[in-house]
Amino acid sequence: MRVLIIKTSSLGDIIHTLPALTDAGKNNPAIQFDWVVEEKFAEIPTWHLLVKNVIPVALRRWRKNPFSKETIAEFQAFRKKMHENNYDYIIDAQGLLKSVWLMFLAKGVRCGMDWHSAREPLASLFYQKKFSAGKIKESHAVARTRQLFSQVLNYPNPTDAPDYGLLKKSVTNIEHPGKYLVFLHGTTWDTKLWPENSWIELAKIAAKHQFDIKLLWGNETEFERARRIAKSNENIQVLPRLNLAEIANILSHAKGVVSVDTGLGHLAAALDIPAVSLYGPTFPELTGTVGRHQKHLSANNNQSLNLGAISAPDVWAALAELL
């Protein structure tokens, strides 16, 4: 059986989809997947054993210059790639109108969530087969995706712990010696940020327990924040800008991770790294990290959406339990 997955972004959403592939493989060892994904994240599906082909798409980039010669040529090449195979099923794991549009470029039975389950209900009108997978504000994204795949591919809805199915040799090929933690301080929303002084206080606590700290960054704002945090203690290292495979490698050798609500936190969970994740305006029961050795601290528990309500000692206590 050959299945095409439409799940283009974001990083956390892509990682949330991986356990459903593992479930499908357990129930049908001969199944193979192709995956349509934004070019920025195209490496991630290759880390799963059951993904045969990755088809990168550049919707974000194409929107900037939709009528340029380069965009038109790239889109024509993409459309040709989408037509190369006949699929038993095309699964829209995104549930958006833009992902529906991509489905129509491929050949196969279009499947997705029904009106009450899809992120954009209108998308459900274009599926040939549609399934209930729980409401978006009532069930976790990982569970909803696993349920969707189980119904499309006709096996019992799994209730065991999710297995992300990562080929760890793909991301652990370089050793990083030492006893270190990774702090994932960057995220897209300012309301998801933990105060810098809290990161500094946590780093000082970690230093007392003989841990080094590695800081990642993805843009200039995050780089400057990392530099300011690093000035507080000599046990903190600001890493150079890394690609996803290099970041996965750093995470895979860490003793633990502390993360705000960001896609890289989900990558740490998929790699089975002990991690404490911090939540303010978002809800971990719906989109939080899922896996073994994961703890969530939510400002909502303190009747606040401000992450400043979560103290560094509380974070360390949660991390120490995992370590």
MARTIGU-543037 format. One line per field, with one value per residue (C-alpha): z, x, y; residue in three letters. Coordinates in pm, whole numbers, plus 50000, padded with zeros to 5 digits. Layout:
N
z [Z ...]
x [X ...]
y [Y ...]
residuo [ala ...]
END
This chain:
323
z [50000 49914 50091 50036 50343 50318 50623 50521 50848 51119 51290 51588 51368 51148 51449 51585 51270 51301 51556 51317 51060 51318 51409 51043 50995 51290 51136 50775 50745 50366 50379 50240 50266 50054 50226 50101 50335 50330 50205 50538 50717 50439 50635 50920 50734 50606 50964 50967 50826 50640 50440 50090 49917 50046 49812 49918 49854 49885 49940 50184 49942 49630 49781 49783 49404 49264 48900 48872 48622 48905 49097 48789 48694 49048 49072 48739 48860 49187 49004 48783 49092 49247 48936 48925 49141 49196 49568 49749 49979 50016 50381 50459 50810 50801 50762 50583 50250 50130 50200 50019 49714 49721 49736 49401 49238 49322 49222 49493 49729 49922 50297 50595 50907 50900 50954 51334 51344 51071 51162 50880 50851 50488 50397 50483 50192 49944 50089 49928 50264 50589 50948 51298 51502 51794 51818 51790 52131 52310 52201 52163 51810 51832 51938 51669 51394 51513 51516 51163 51021 51198 51037 50689 50695 50883 51206 51573 51714 51912 52281 52369 52411 52080 51903 51676 51483 51434 51281 51556 51366 51129 51403 51654 51427 51599 51964 52196 52521 52849 53093 52941 52922 52629 52689 52410 52480 52136 52004 51754 52002 52255 52494 52496 52613 52959 53114 53057 53428 53483 53230 53402 53744 53611 53454 53789 53960 53689 53732 54102 53992 53749 53429 53128 52922 52545 52385 52036 51826 51490 51426 51533 51819 51964 51914 52111 52387 52402 52429 52717 52901 52839 52995 53332 53373 53217 53199 52916 52549 52263 51971 51610 51391 51312 51066 51186 51166 51368 51625 51656 51710 51991 52154 52128 52346 52608 52960 52959 52796 52919 52653 52594 52361 52038 51767 51888 52218 52027 51856 52197 52299 51979 52057 52405 52587 52940 52907 53098 52876 52983 52873 52912 52660 52507 52653 52685 52691 52329 52171 52437 52406 52416 52515 52799 53040 52964 53220 53157 53373 53288 53397 53374 53693 53863 53709 53477 53109 53188 53198 53458 53706 53665 53884 53803 54122 54020 53676 53825 54065 53774 53569 53862 53892 53530 53560]
x [50000 50125 49999 50069 50072 50000 50148 50353 50423 50498 50786 50581 50288 50515 50665 50313 50236 50524 50363 50072 50318 50465 50114 50036 50358 50281 49945 50065 50441 50427 50295 50504 50454 50542 50520 50453 50625 50758 51118 51240 51132 51197 51465 51239 51023 51341 51418 51125 51182 50848 50888 51006 50991 50976 50821 50929 50690 50770 50431 50573 50844 50627 50372 50634 50684 50397 50444 50822 50983 51156 50832 50644 50923 50948 50572 50560 50835 50646 50320 50502 50645 50298 50166 50434 50252 49904 49830 49587 49508 49603 49578 49545 49687 49681 49309 49343 49219 49578 49650 49329 49453 49775 49574 49414 49758 49802 49618 49443 49146 49137 49093 49075 48892 48522 48358 48375 48741 48928 49119 48935 48593 48550 48842 48631 48396 48666 48755 48619 48641 48610 48646 48578 48896 48783 48741 49054 48998 48924 49192 49569 49704 49903 49596 49380 49629 49675 49297 49266 49528 49377 49038 49172 49394 49146 49309 49208 49267 49594 49589 49951 50227 50327 50639 50790 50984 51293 51599 51824 52140 52036 52072 52321 52620 52843 52935 52901 53080 53010 52728 52510 52156 51997 51784 51533 51453 51326 50972 50754 50520 50650 50377 50540 50878 51016 51189 51565 51635 51458 51687 51986 51871 51811 52157 52314 52124 52238 52600 52584 52496 52791 52587 52699 52436 52406 52191 52042 51913 51743 51741 51917 51677 51731 52107 52123 51909 52137 52442 52289 52201 52549 52719 52578 52783 53087 52916 52690 52781 52605 52618 52661 52353 52269 52047 51778 51997 52271 52017 51877 52229 52291 51958 52011 52325 52185 52113 51800 51616 51419 51196 50930 50644 50839 50880 51226 51071 50866 51183 51343 51036 51055 51420 51316 51523 51410 51252 51054 50834 50685 50341 50162 49890 49882 49756 49984 49688 49616 49955 50217 50511 50419 50651 50834 51031 50825 50698 50480 50470 50183 50131 49759 49798 49884 49581 49816 49910 50246 50533 50700 50468 50681 50993 51340 51351 51023 51163 51478 51278 51075 51389 51570 51290 51349 51726]
y [50000 50349 50660 51029 51254 51625 51794 52094 52276 52372 52192 52078 51972 51763 51586 51527 51328 51079 50840 50778 50641 50405 50283 50218 50022 49798 49711 49687 49618 49663 50019 50306 50679 50977 51314 51669 51914 52270 52278 52418 52099 51845 51662 51552 51295 51126 51029 50786 50436 50420 50742 50654 50992 51347 51603 51953 52239 52610 52774 53027 53136 53118 53357 53634 53623 53415 53518 53511 53275 53090 53034 52916 52676 52537 52491 52306 52072 52019 51942 51691 51520 51500 51322 51054 50797 50659 50646 50422 50712 51077 51183 51551 51565 51947 52007 52340 52472 52514 52147 52048 52237 52033 51709 51785 51783 51412 51094 50893 50886 51214 51158 51390 51495 51579 51918 51893 51780 51970 52285 52463 52293 52400 52175 51871 51942 51839 51497 51184 51009 51201 51086 51207 51251 51464 51839 52050 52214 51889 51639 51649 51686 51360 51160 51320 51239 50880 50838 50978 50742 50441 50509 50579 50269 50048 49937 49987 50333 50302 50386 50306 50564 50725 50596 50861 50598 50814 50653 50786 50701 50980 51242 51097 51043 51303 51264 51563 51476 51643 51683 51950 52080 52261 52568 52634 52999 53111 53099 53285 53457 53709 53588 53243 53376 53306 53611 53635 53674 53341 53169 53328 53210 52858 52849 52941 52658 52417 52530 52443 52090 52075 52111 52308 52490 52510 52781 52753 53041 53087 53463 53780 53851 53503 53534 53860 53711 53406 53633 53825 53505 53362 53666 53566 53248 53089 52748 52875 52828 53005 52762 52871 52875 52511 52326 52084 51774 51946 52066 51714 51587 51837 51752 51377 51392 51633 51515 51728 52016 52315 52464 52723 52629 52580 52316 52219 52113 51856 51738 51679 51475 51270 51196 51080 51343 51438 51781 52039 52258 52591 52710 53042 53132 52783 52457 52152 51913 52014 52084 52011 51776 51407 51125 50965 51184 51496 51746 52050 52361 52593 52952 52873 52674 53004 53180 53367 53360 53521 53272 53492 53322 53007 53030 52899 52685 52521 52446 52298 52083 51942 51880 51719 51462 51362 51356]
residuo [met arg val leu ile ile lys thr ser ser leu gly asp ile ile his thr leu pro ala leu thr asp ala gly lys asn asn pro ala ile gln phe asp trp val val glu glu lys phe ala glu ile pro thr trp his leu leu val lys asn val ile pro val ala leu arg arg trp arg lys asn pro phe ser lys glu thr ile ala glu phe gln ala phe arg lys lys met his glu asn asn tyr asp tyr ile ile asp ala gln gly leu leu lys ser val trp leu met phe leu ala lys gly val arg cys gly met asp trp his ser ala arg glu pro leu ala ser leu phe tyr gln lys lys phe ser ala gly lys ile lys glu ser his ala val ala arg thr arg gln leu phe ser gln val leu asn tyr pro asn pro thr asp ala pro asp tyr gly leu leu lys lys ser val thr asn ile glu his pro gly lys tyr leu val phe leu his gly thr thr trp asp thr lys leu trp pro glu asn ser trp ile glu leu ala lys ile ala ala lys his gln phe asp ile lys leu leu trp gly asn glu thr glu phe glu arg ala arg arg ile ala lys ser asn glu asn ile gln val leu pro arg leu asn leu ala glu ile ala asn ile leu ser his ala lys gly val val ser val asp thr gly leu gly his leu ala ala ala leu asp ile pro ala val ser leu tyr gly pro thr phe pro glu leu thr gly thr val gly arg his gln lys his leu ser ala asn asn asn gln ser leu asn leu gly ala ile ser ala pro asp val trp ala ala leu ala glu leu leu]
END
